[in-house]
Amino acid sequence: MEIRRCPWSESHSMLTSYHDMEWGVPVQDDRKMFEFLLLESFQAGLSWLTVLKKRDNFREAFMGFDPEKVSAFGEGDIQRLLLDRGIIRNRQKISAAISNARAFLALREKEEKFASWLWGFVDGEPLRNSWKSENEIPAETELSKKISKELRSRGFSFVGPVVVYSHMQATGLVNDHLVDCFRYEELSPCNSRSSSKERSSTPAMDSM
């Protein structure tokens, strides 16, 4: 029996593996949340495959995606990262990763856990869409705009609505697998709520 997947995942084995094992799986761990947030901020304007190919290098360069260690980075670390051919060498994004680590810790200090705070925007349950085509999937939604605004007010950068929606997709706050994809039902518990109201007129799959 043929396994049906979201078409974007079939162009490269790394995308297929990521799609089958990670994309849309609900994340409750703070370090994993920070990892995706960091990687998605570097992905802005690029393909997700580019980031996946460099993921292990990012993990080493950013101390296992430990926000406490990244928050302590200084100018010397920025220079080190700018010389690291294994990652995306962009000073603004590198600086944002460091300041975001500090904002992440500040938010967690007030809210106890970043993941719990973020999941609060969907009442702790994944939103489930019913897309039949990739062309239907939005690049951003009213909710991602709301979360983006809140993150920015707390000192985060490179967290526009598109980056935030990619983060929601990756960490399972929203199930955007197509309805005929084998992962759609696997990630659709009975209590998942339909997110038909969470739609946008600007579809895009650049985050993939």
N, C-alpha and C positions, 0 to 999 in steps of 0.2 A: 504494500500500500504506500502510495506516494505521500511524503510528508510535505505539507504546505506551510510556507513561511512568508513573512512580510518580504516583499520583493527587494527592499533595500539591503537585506542581509545576505543575499545570494551572490553578490559580486566578488566577495573575498572570504576566504576561510576564517579570518579573524573576526569579520563582521558576523559570520554565521555562528561562530562559537559565542560571541558576545550576546547575540540575539537569543540564542537557545538557553544560555546559562544565567545571564545577568539582567538584560534589558527588561524593565518592568517588574522586577522582583522587589517587593517591599523591603526597604532598608530601615532598620531601627538603630543601627550602630553609628555613633557620632563620627568615628574616624572614617568610616566608609562614606558617610555623607560629605565630609570634608574632602575626601579624595575626588568624588564626582564633581563637587563644586569647583575645585581647583582645576581639574582636567577640562571641564566645560568652559571655564573662563579662558583657558588657553586655546580651546577649539574655536572660539569666536572668529568667524571669517574664514575658517578652514574646514576640512572634512573631518568627520569623526574617525575615519580610518587612519588619517595622519596621526591623530592623538593615540589611537590604540597601538600603532606600531612603535610609539615612543613611550608607552605606559610604564614599562619596567625601568626605563631610564629616568622617567619622572619620579618613580617611587624611590629610586636611589638618591636622586638629586635633592628631593624634598623629604628626606629622613622618614621614609615609610608613611608619608602623608600624616605625620603627627603634628597637629596644629600648634601644640605647645613648643615644639622644637622649631617649626617654621616661623612662629611669631618672634623668635629670638634672633632671626637672621638680620644681619646688618649689611653695610655697604660692601664689605669683603665678600659676603655670600652672593650679593647681586653680581659682582664682577665674576665670581666663580661660575655662576649660572649662565652669564652672558657668553662665557667661553666654552660652555658645555654643548658640544655638537649633538648630543643625544636627546636634547629637549628642544622645544620651540623657543628660540632666543629672542625675546621681545621684552625690552626693559619695562614698558608699561605693565605688561601682563605679569612679569616677575614681581614687580613692586606691588601690584594688586594682590598677588598670592600671599605676600607677607602681611600686608595690611588686612587682608580678609581673614588670615589666621588670627590676628589680634582681635578683629571684630567678632569672629566666631567664638573665641574664648570669652569675650565680654558679654556676648549674648547668652552663652551657656551659664555664665556666672549668675545672671539674673533669672534665667529660665530653667536652670538645672540641667537640661539636656536639649541640644539643638534639634535632634531628630523629633523629640516630642513636641517641641515648639512648632516645627514645620508641619508635622502631621496634624496639628490642631487646625490648620487651614482647611482640611478636608474631614474634620471631625473624626480623625483616626482611622478612616476607612478609605481604601482606594476608590477613586472615581473610575467608572468604566464607560468607555465610549463604544460605539458600534459602527466603526468605519469599514466600508467595503473597498475603498480605494485609497491609495496614498495621497491622492490629490485632495481628499477630504480633510486630511489631518492638518490642523492649524499650526502656525509657527508660534503663536502666542494666544493667550486667552485673557479674559477679564481677571481671572484669578491669578494668573502669572504676573499680570501688571500690578495687582495688589501686593503680591508677595515681593516683587521687585522693588516697589516703592518702600515697603517696610524694611527690606534689607538695606537699601541705600540710606534710609534714615538712621540706621544703626551702624553706618560706617563702611559697608561693603561697596566694592566697585566691580566693574565688569559683570554685573548681575542684572542686565536688562531683561525685559519680559521674555525674549526669545531664549536666552541662556537659562532663565528660571524654568521655562516650560520644558526645555531639554532635561533639566535636572529633575523635574517632576516625572517625566517619562522614564528616565533612567532608574530612579529610586522607587518607582512603583506607586507614587501618589496618584498616578493616572495610568490606566491600562489602555495604551494606544496601539496594541497589536490589532491587525485587521481581523475581522470576525472569522475568516476562513483559515487563519493561521493557527497551528496546533497549540501555540502558547496562549492564545486568547482565553480558552476555557480553563486551561491549567492555572491561569492567574486570575480567574474570575470566581472567587468564593461567593456563596449564595447571598452574603450580606453586602457585597459590593454595590455601591449606588450608581445608577446611570448618571452620566454627566452631560446629558444632552444640552444643558444650558451653557456648558463650558465650550462654546464654539466660537470660531473667529472667521472673518472673511479673508484672512491672509494665509492660505495654506503654504507649507514649505517643508522640505525634508533635509535642509542643509545641516541639521544637527546630527544626521546619521553619517 
